[in-house]
Amino acid sequence: MKLTEKQKNCPHCHGGDNSKDLLSLKYSNYADSEVDVFIEDGQLLCDVDIGVDNRDDYFNKKIDVAYCPICGRPLNEEEK
């Protein structure tokens, strides 16, 4: 598949250290909590870090995805 310029330059789905989160929420009014959603290795990851009462709980969920939800680039094909 030939990629569009938007797909070639998408900051969300090309991975690496400069990859941009799809969603990043930080809550500090009640507790130090954070939610990050991003793409890594063809998977959509949701990381949740909840800090309440001097405890820090963490969990994540991984979902296989075929396309970037922002630019539509197929995540399981070689770039051309």
WOHU-V924916 format. One line per field, one symbol per residue. psi: psi as a letter, one per 40 degrees, with the letter a starting at -180 (. if undefined). A space follows every 50 residues. Layout:
psi->???
This chain:
psi->hhiiddddehedeeaadehhidhhhhheddigiihhhihhfeihhhhhhh hhfeihihiihhhhidihedeehheeiii.
